[in-house]
């Protein structure tokens, strides 16, 4: 297996002969799967003290983790079904995401939701539009709504598709990631401008040096 550092604590001393010290800390453990894990504490990490014996500097404790993962799923993606506008139209998009899992949705700082525009209904691919950054927590059966106004990179009329992906980079360790995406069509009727010069005026006669 592999070990990951959770953090460190600085101690200044002095510690008398026969003395001891206690330290309490709260760490977030990077565990997403059920199983038995081991915590190690190493005193004088790096051996900066001149000790009589360094073979007794490490202690180990086991911890059994029973995973209760979240399961984010978008339950609504709302946008106009049809838009008539000049090229690069702006639309307001609303989405709702619920946690169908048995555990909290709590990002390791944040997780990312993403919105794309595609010319097909295929949920993979498309042009990135906007991200939503969520720190959580979202309780089981809880949900959140977000509203964004986005500019669509479209200059030709046609049927396009808005593609929304919850937890787009799968950072939460969800129980199911097959339900993270929703796709809705949007009909764009582009009304391009048509500039035409209607006057071009110059003097009929110009007198002056070359």
C-alpha positions as CSV (number, residue, x, y, z in Angstrom):
1,X,0.0,0.0,0.0
2,X,0.9,3.6,0.0
3,X,1.2,6.1,2.9
4,X,0.1,9.7,2.7
5,X,1.1,12.4,5.1
6,X,-1.8,14.0,7.0
7,X,0.2,16.8,8.6
8,X,2.8,17.7,11.2
9,X,3.1,19.3,14.6
10,X,6.0,21.3,15.8
11,X,7.3,20.8,19.3
12,X,9.7,23.1,21.0
13,X,10.4,21.4,24.3
14,X,12.1,21.0,26.6
15,X,10.9,17.6,27.7
16,X,12.4,16.5,30.9
17,X,14.0,13.1,31.4
18,X,11.0,10.7,32.0
19,X,8.6,13.4,30.9
20,X,6.1,13.3,28.2
21,X,3.7,15.4,26.2
22,X,0.3,15.0,24.6
23,X,-1.0,16.5,21.3
24,X,-4.5,16.5,20.0
25,X,-5.3,17.2,16.3
26,X,-8.1,16.9,13.9
27,X,-7.3,15.6,10.4
28,X,-9.4,14.8,7.4
29,X,-8.7,11.3,6.2
30,X,-8.4,10.7,2.5
31,X,-10.5,7.5,2.5
32,X,-13.3,6.8,0.1
33,X,-13.5,2.9,0.2
34,X,-14.5,0.7,3.1
35,X,-11.7,-1.2,4.8
36,X,-9.0,-1.3,7.5
37,X,-6.5,1.5,7.4
38,X,-3.5,2.3,9.6
39,X,-2.4,5.6,11.2
40,X,1.3,6.1,12.0
41,X,2.8,8.8,14.2
42,X,6.5,9.4,13.9
43,X,8.2,11.3,16.7
44,X,11.1,13.5,15.8
45,X,10.5,13.0,12.1
46,X,13.7,13.8,10.2
47,X,15.8,12.9,13.3
48,X,16.7,16.5,14.2
49,X,17.4,15.5,17.8
50,X,20.4,13.4,18.8
51,X,18.6,10.5,20.4
52,X,20.0,7.4,22.1
53,X,17.6,5.2,20.1
54,X,15.6,6.1,17.0
55,X,14.1,2.6,16.5
56,X,11.2,3.3,18.8
57,X,10.0,6.6,17.2
58,X,7.0,5.2,15.3
59,X,3.6,4.0,16.7
60,X,0.8,2.4,14.7
61,X,-3.0,2.3,15.2
62,X,-5.6,0.7,13.0
63,X,-9.0,2.2,12.0
64,X,-11.9,0.5,10.3
65,X,-13.7,2.8,7.8
66,X,-17.2,2.0,6.7
67,X,-17.8,4.2,3.6
68,X,-21.1,6.0,3.3
69,X,-20.6,7.7,-0.1
70,X,-22.6,10.5,-1.6
71,X,-24.3,10.2,-5.0
72,X,-24.9,13.5,-6.8
73,X,-27.5,13.5,-9.6
74,X,-28.9,16.5,-11.5
75,X,-32.7,16.6,-11.2
76,X,-33.3,19.8,-13.2
77,X,-31.6,21.7,-16.0
78,X,-33.8,24.7,-17.0
79,X,-33.1,26.9,-20.0
80,X,-35.3,28.5,-22.8
81,X,-36.4,25.8,-25.3
82,X,-36.0,28.3,-28.1
83,X,-34.1,31.5,-28.5
84,X,-34.2,34.1,-31.3
85,X,-31.3,36.5,-31.0
86,X,-28.2,37.9,-32.8
87,X,-25.0,35.8,-32.9
88,X,-23.5,34.9,-29.5
89,X,-26.8,35.0,-27.6
90,X,-27.0,35.2,-23.8
91,X,-29.3,32.8,-21.9
92,X,-30.0,32.1,-18.2
93,X,-29.5,28.5,-17.2
94,X,-30.7,27.0,-13.9
95,X,-29.8,23.6,-12.5
96,X,-30.6,21.6,-9.4
97,X,-28.5,18.7,-8.0
98,X,-29.6,16.3,-5.3
99,X,-27.6,13.9,-3.1
100,X,-29.1,10.4,-3.5
101,X,-26.4,8.7,-1.5
102,X,-26.1,7.7,2.1
103,X,-23.3,10.1,3.1
104,X,-22.5,13.7,3.0
105,X,-21.3,15.3,-0.2
106,X,-18.3,17.2,1.1
107,X,-15.5,18.3,-1.2
108,X,-11.9,18.1,-0.4
109,X,-12.0,21.9,-0.5
110,X,-14.5,21.9,-3.4
111,X,-16.0,19.9,-6.2
112,X,-16.8,21.2,-9.7
113,X,-20.0,21.2,-11.7
114,X,-19.7,22.1,-15.4
115,X,-21.9,23.2,-18.2
116,X,-21.2,22.6,-21.9
117,X,-22.8,23.4,-25.2
118,X,-22.8,20.7,-27.9
119,X,-24.1,20.2,-31.4
120,X,-25.1,16.6,-30.5
121,X,-26.9,14.9,-27.6
122,X,-23.7,13.0,-26.8
123,X,-22.9,13.9,-23.2
124,X,-19.2,13.6,-23.9
125,X,-17.6,16.6,-25.5
126,X,-18.9,20.0,-26.4
127,X,-17.8,23.6,-25.7
128,X,-17.2,24.6,-22.1
129,X,-19.5,27.4,-20.9
130,X,-19.2,27.7,-17.1
131,X,-18.2,26.0,-13.9
132,X,-19.9,25.9,-10.5
133,X,-17.6,25.4,-7.5
134,X,-19.3,23.7,-4.5
135,X,-17.7,23.2,-1.1
136,X,-20.7,21.3,0.4
137,X,-21.8,19.8,2.6
138,X,-24.9,18.5,1.0
139,X,-26.9,16.1,3.3
140,X,-28.4,12.8,2.0
141,X,-31.6,13.8,0.2
142,X,-30.5,17.4,0.2
143,X,-30.1,19.5,-2.9
144,X,-28.9,22.8,-4.3
145,X,-30.0,25.2,-7.0
146,X,-27.7,27.4,-9.1
147,X,-28.4,30.1,-11.7
148,X,-25.9,31.3,-14.3
149,X,-26.1,33.6,-17.3
150,X,-23.9,32.4,-20.1
151,X,-23.1,33.5,-23.6
152,X,-23.4,30.8,-26.2
153,X,-20.7,30.7,-28.9
154,X,-23.2,30.3,-31.7
155,X,-23.5,32.2,-35.0
156,X,-25.6,29.7,-37.0
157,X,-29.2,28.6,-36.4
158,X,-29.9,25.1,-35.4
159,X,-30.6,22.6,-32.6
160,X,-28.0,22.6,-29.9
161,X,-27.7,20.8,-26.6
162,X,-26.8,22.0,-23.1
163,X,-24.8,19.4,-21.2
164,X,-24.6,19.6,-17.4
165,X,-22.2,17.4,-15.4
166,X,-22.3,17.3,-11.6
167,X,-19.0,16.6,-9.9
168,X,-17.4,16.7,-13.3
169,X,-14.0,15.4,-12.2
170,X,-15.4,12.7,-9.9
171,X,-13.6,14.0,-6.9
172,X,-16.2,12.9,-4.3
173,X,-15.9,9.2,-4.5
174,X,-19.5,8.7,-5.3
175,X,-21.4,5.4,-5.2
176,X,-22.7,6.0,-8.7
177,X,-21.2,8.3,-11.4
178,X,-23.4,7.1,-14.3
179,X,-26.2,9.6,-13.2
180,X,-24.1,12.7,-13.0
181,X,-25.0,14.1,-16.5
182,X,-28.2,15.6,-18.0
183,X,-28.7,16.9,-21.5
184,X,-31.4,19.2,-22.8
185,X,-32.0,20.6,-26.3
186,X,-32.1,24.3,-27.1
187,X,-33.3,25.7,-30.5
188,X,-31.3,28.7,-31.5
189,X,-32.6,31.0,-34.3
190,X,-29.8,33.4,-35.1
191,X,-30.7,36.7,-36.6
192,X,-27.4,38.1,-38.0
193,X,-26.9,41.7,-38.7
194,X,-26.4,43.0,-42.3
195,X,-24.4,46.2,-42.5
196,X,-24.5,48.0,-45.9
197,X,-23.0,51.4,-46.7
198,X,-25.7,53.8,-47.8
199,X,-23.5,56.9,-48.4
200,X,-20.0,57.6,-49.4
201,X,-19.2,61.3,-49.6
202,X,-15.9,62.9,-50.8
203,X,-15.2,66.3,-52.2
204,X,-15.7,66.6,-56.0
205,X,-12.6,68.8,-56.4
206,X,-9.6,69.1,-54.2
207,X,-7.1,71.9,-54.8
208,X,-3.7,71.9,-53.1
209,X,-0.1,71.0,-53.4
210,X,0.9,67.5,-54.4
